[in-house]
Amino acid sequence: MWVESQASHSRVQHYKVIDAALGVIERGTWHVADAVAEQPWLPNGPIPTQMTWSRERTPATHLHHHPS
């Protein structure tokens, strides 16, 4: 997971989920205020995120294990 620094005057932070074989597979945001409210250790679990893009999974992008 890659997280961008919060831009000035922005209320959200942007993230990317990156797979070593496939590249970026998801992009999204979360509200900084939600993260601040849950400090220091996210006692209530993960904060909500908003997925803004997801790589479409097609047969060509799936990794398959073929038994020997």
Protein Blocks (a to p, Z undefined) as FASTA:
>chain_A
ZZddddehiabdcdddddfklopabdcdddfklmmmmpcklpnopaddddfbdcdddfkl
pccdddZZ
